[in-house]
Amino acid sequence: MKFPIIAYGDPVLRRKATAIEPDEYPHIKELIDNMYETMYAAHGVGLAAPQVGLSVRLFVVDASPFAEDDEALTGFKKAFINAQVLEETGDEWPFNEGCLSIPDIREDVYRCRHVRLSYYDENWKHFEETFTGMAARIIQHEYDHIEGKLFTDKLSPLRKRLIEKKLNDISRGIVDVEYKMKFPAVKKGR
């Protein structure tokens, strides 16, 4: 099932998400499958639960579209439950990022090259792993979502001012997208 993606401006994108207890989500694998389906339909490489309206610590990534540039990303598809960043290291490097909740806006964002993470997979198996390069970047972007942060928060005040009108238009539904979205400033029945 494809979920509508929550657009910029919705308060759920600014909340720090809560941890998931295994008994709270007995159908976690189904939720994860639906998140992947939603992500693929929108041509994304990552999707966090707040982006589908759930303020819980869950995100999915599939970095395989970047495998052409980095063989290590071949088949790199993972779900992250209750993730906690343990360490971010290495030189910060820029990459032009976008976000399914903020369509049609892309900006250079600096992130550390390595991230060490504690998390559970969809089978509730615990991992502590270090990710590097593009995998680390995608994970850091999605992790920000469960912390109530957006990539636009990392922009300079000038860049933020320059895109302010576009951001306001997105929250009002004034954007052309090929996937279903839910806009916070659009009243039902209008």
Buried (B, 14 or more C-beta within 10 A) or exposed (E): EBBBBBBBBBEBBBEEBEBBEEEEBEEBEEBBBBBBBBBBBBEBBBBBBBBBBBBBBBBBBBBEEBBEEBEBBEEBEBBBBBBBBEEBEEEEBEBEBBBBBBBEBEBEBEBBBBBBBBBBEBEEEEEEBEBBBBBBBBBBBBBBBBBBBBBBEBBEEEEBEEBEEBBEBBBBBEBEBEBEBBBBBEEEEE
